[in-house]
């Protein structure tokens, strides 16, 4: 692994992926470094082969090259990039909640309270949908929006808590749903029609009513 990182380009790619809260496509990595995708691609594949990177492939139907999204492998060395303590803390608290018999409604209520606090930080005149998209992007959910007259759907293309959600789907998705409901409910004329959790569909999404 360390020998593979001895190349300056590969080390620069590794740093960009380490700093990113979301997996990056090959073209996104190339854009960040000002390189051509054909230059970046073999470096990414080399780092994957030695266990530094993990890759997810998104099919695009029958047309075009499949989309690859790159992230650090769980076994990759930190290289002084200290891992955040938050994933460990979140897992510990979630296990405690599950062991203590905490209901999903309790997690949803906690999420709503936090969502209301997040909404209160936005200035007057901000559009509900704009604020929601920015907040969800900040959390790492990679939101994508489809708008219609008086309605909108926000899909969450990336779940930063997917591993936790696979272990405790009811609790994690209830917390996320509560965050969204609390945030949206703070705006007059904006309401959650339905929150589709990962247990319902992938990716999860929320349907909004905009009056």
N, C-alpha and C positions, 0 to 999 in steps of 0.2 A: 504493500500500500504506500509506504513512505517513498519508495523508489519511484512509483508512478507520479507522486506529487513533486518530484524533483524538477519536472518541466514547468517553466514559468507560466505557460498558458493554462496547463491543467491546474496549477495552484490557484490562478486567478478565477478559473471556473468554480473551483471548490469553494473559494471564499464567497462568491456571489450566491451559490446555492445554500451555503451555511447561513447567510444573512437573510435570505428570503423566507417570509412566513408561509409561502405557498410553493408547491412544486413548479418548476419553470420548464417551458417548452424549449426545444433546441433553438428556435429562432429568437426567443426571448433572451436566452443566454448569449447568443451571438450579438444581439442588439446592445446588451449591457456592456459588452467588451469591445464593441466596434469591429467585430470580425465577421467573416462570411460563414454561413451555416455549414458549408462544406469543410471549413477549417475546424469548426467546433465539434462537429459530429464524431470524428474518429477519437478525439480526446475524451468525449463523454463515454463512448463505447469502451475505451481502454479502462477508464475508471470504474465502469460497471463490471468489467471482467475481473478486476482485482478485488471487488467487494466494497469499493468506496461509495458507489452510487446505487440507488434503486430507481427503477423506471416503471411507470404505468403507461399503458398504451390505450388510447382512445380511438376506436374505429370511427371512420367518417363515411360509412356506407361503401359503395363500390367505386367511388371516385376519389382520387388523390391519395397521397401517402398518409398512413395512420399517424395520429398526433402522439408524440412521446412527451411525457412530463417527468422531469428528473428531480430527484431529491437525495439528500444524504442517506446512506445506508445506516440502519441502527447500529451496526458494528464499526462504523467509520470512526477514526480517532478524532478527538476534539481539537487538537492542535492549539490549545490555549483558548479556543472559543468555548467558554464555559457554558454548559447546558443550563437552560432555565430551570429553576426549582419548581415552576408552576405546574408542569405535567405531573410531577410526583405528588405535589400537594393536592392537586385535583383528584388524582386517583385515590389517595388516602382518604380524603373527605367523602368521596363517592362510596368507597367501600364501607366507611363508617355509617353513612346514611342508609345504605342497603342493609347492613347488619343491624342497625337500630330500628329497622322497620319503617323508615320514613317513606311516606306515600308520594307518588308522583305529583299530586296536587300541592303538597308542601314545597316541592322543588319549583313548581310553576309559580307559586306565590312569591317565592324568593326571587325568581327571575323577573317577575313583573315589577317588583320594587326596584331592582337594579335598572331595568329598562326605563322606568320613570325618572330615575336619577340621571341616566344618560341623556334622556330627552331634555331635561331641564337645563343642560349646558348649552343647548343650541339657541342662537339668537332668534328674536321674533322675525317673522317673515320667511323663515326656512320652510321649504316644502317637506311634508312628511316623508314622501317617497325618497327624496334626495338624502335626507338625514338617515333614514333606515339603511340605504345602500352603503353610505359611507361608514356607518357604525358596524355593519356586518362585514364589510371589507376589512376594517381595522381589526376585527376579531379573527380574520383569516378564512371566512366562508366563501369568498370569491363569488359575490352575488351577480346574477344576470337578470335583467328586467324585461318584461313584455308588458307594454301599456296598451289599454283599450279605453274608450270613453267611460269615465267614472269607475274604472277597474284597473287593476295591475296584478301581475304575478311576479314574484321574486323567487328565482330558483337559486339554491346554494350549491354551486358546482364542486366545492371542496369543503369537507367537514373536518376541522382541525381536531375534533374530539371523536373521530370515527372509531378508534380503538376502544375508547371508553364506552361509546355508544353500543358497540357490539357486545360488551359485557353487561351493561345496564341500560338497554335501549329506552325503557320507560322513563327512567330518571333523567338521563341526559337529554333526551328529546323534549321532555316536559320542561326542563330548565331553559333550553333554547327557545321553545315556544313561548314560555313566559317572558323571556327577554324581549322577544319581538312584540308580543301583545302589550307589555307595559310601555314600550317605546311608542308604538303606533297609537295606543289609546290616549297618549298625552296630547295628541293633536286633535282639535275639533274637526269633524268632517272626515276623519280617516279611521277605518276600523278593519280588524282582521276578520275575514269571512271564514277562512279555514286554514289551519296549519297542517301541512302534510309531513309527518315525521318520516325518518328513514325506514321505520317498520311498514309505512304505507307505500312509499315510492323512493326511488333513488335517481337523481339527487332529491333531497327534501326541498320543500318550497312552501311559500305562504301566498294565499290569495287575499288581496286587499280590495276594499270598497272605498272609493274616493268620491266624496260628495262635493 
